[in-house]
């Protein structure tokens, strides 16, 4: 029954709700380089736009600059920064946030932030190239092994050898990623988010 509502557009998601008069909109400034050092960001042109209220970078975060839930650390997850603090690891990585009166102003202002890079390296996008260059993720999770695979293969009636390769996959999502935050009476924030982590 849910699929019927979703496919007909009857389901209303978080991003479908109209903005209220006092609501501000945040937009990421993202890296245009996939493997480089961010040396500086100049938001002056963006901040000069009418309707732009704030430019926030990693050093403005009052706490830990982490997008990874602490509960995943024991499982071997590598911590990911909320905003890049210097080393851009991939194109599209969030570097900063622009806060503005509406989505259109925020998007335009984010594109006007001048970002300077040094030490621009060729991104590693091929698994074989990564293995050849010994470019591995730090702290990989422990492998999950059930039973004795070597013994099972050795005692199999048939074995197949060779190499198989397939392209990457992108999962189709039903809901646009967004969040809405509203100050509450306790001095905190009420957060609604389209995420698995909250």
N, C-alpha and C positions, 0 to 999 in steps of 0.2 A: 504493500500500500504506500509506503514512503516513496518508492521509486516513481509512482504515479504523480505524487505532488511535486517531486523534484523535476521531473521531465516536463511537466505542464507549466512550470514557473510559479506555482502556487506557494511553494516554500519560500519564506523570507529569511534571508541570511543576514548576518551582522552588517555587512557592507551595503545591504539594500536599504537600510534605514536612512531617512534624510538627515542631513546635518541640522543641529539646532543652532539658534542665532548666536550663542556664545561659544560654540565649539570651534576649536582650532584643529588644523590638519597637519600631520607630520609626514615628511617624505625623506627617504634615504638619499644621501649623496653617495654614489657607488664608484668603485674603482673601475677605471677603463683599462687597467693593465692587470695581467694575470699572475705575474711573478716579479714584484718590484718593491722597492722601498719608497714609502710616501714620506717626502721630506718636508712638505708644507702644504697648507690649504689656505686659500684667500677667499673668504666669503663676502668681501666688501661690496661687490656688485649685487650679490643676492640680497644682502641686508639693506641696500639702498632702495630696493623695490617697495612700493606701497603695499601694505598687507603682510609683510614678512616680519615676524616677531623675534625669532631666535635662531641661532646656529649652535648646535651642540656637537662636541667631539668626544673622543674616548676619555680625555682628562676631565670632562665635566660630569662623568658618571659618579654619583656619590656612593661608592661601594665597589664591588667586584665587577670588572668589565667582562662578564661571562654570559653567554647565551646557553650554556650547558647546565642542566639541572644537577645539583650536587649529588643527587641520588644515583646518577649514572657513573660517577667517578669510580666506585668500587668495581664496576663492570669493565673497566679499562677504556672507557670513552675518552678521547682526546678533547680537552677543553677548547671551545671555540669562542673567540671574542665577540661581544655584542657589536662593538665598533672597533675597527682596525686601529691599533696603537702604533703602527709603523711599517710592518711587513705585510704588503698585500699578497694574499695567497692565491686569489682567483679573481678574474674579471667579474664585476658585479658585486664584490664584497662591500658591505656597508662601511663607509668611512666616517660619515657624520649624518646629522639629521637637521633638516630645515623645518621650522614650525611657522605656519602661515594661516591666513584667514580661510582659505579654501583649497581644495585639491589642485586646481589649475595654477594658482599662484605658487604653491609649494613645489609643484613639479617644475615649473619654469625656473624658480629660484635655485632649486637643487642643481639644475643643469648649468647654472651660471657660476657655481663655485669653482675656482681655478685650483687644480690639484697638480703639484709638481712631484715627479718621480725621479729616482736615480736607481742605479743597479738593476736596470730592466733586463730580465733573463727570459729566455724562450720557455714558455710553459710546457710542462710534461703532460701530454694528453694521450699517450699510448702506453699501455701496460708493459709491452715488451721493452720499450725504450726506458721506462722507469726501472725495470729489473736490471737492465744492462748498466744503467747509470747508478745503481744502488740507491735509488730515490724512494725511500719507504716512509710510511707514516710512523711517527714516534709512538711508542707504547701501544703496539697493536694488541687487540684483545686476544685472550687465550683461545686456541682452537677448540671446537666442540667435537669430541670423539666419542662415538657410541660403539661399543663392541671392539672387535679387532679387524680393521679393514684389510690389513696386509694378509692375514690368514684367510679371510673371506675371499679375497681376489685369488690367492694361490690355490684355493680348493674349488674355484668355480669351474663349471663344465665348459664355459666359453669365456674368452677374454677378448677385448677390443683395444687396440692401441692406435694412437694418432693424436691429432690436434683438432679441436673444435673452437670456432670463433663466432661471436655474435655481437651485434651492435648494442649500444646503450639503450636503455628504456627510460621513458619519462612517464610517471604515473599521472593519469588524468584526475584532477581533483574537482569536486563539485562546488567547493566554496573558495572564494578569493581570500587570500591570507590578509587579515586585518585585525586590529584591536581598537577598543574604545575605552578610554580611561576617564573617570569622573571623580573629583575630590569628594571625600566623605566627611562626616562630622567628627571623626576621630583623628583627623590630620593625615589620613592615608588616602589611598585611591581604590575605588571599585574598578576592577579590570574585567572586561569581557573580551575574550580573544578566541580566534579560530586556530587553536593549537592543541597539540596533545600534551603539552608540558604543564599546563595549569590545571 
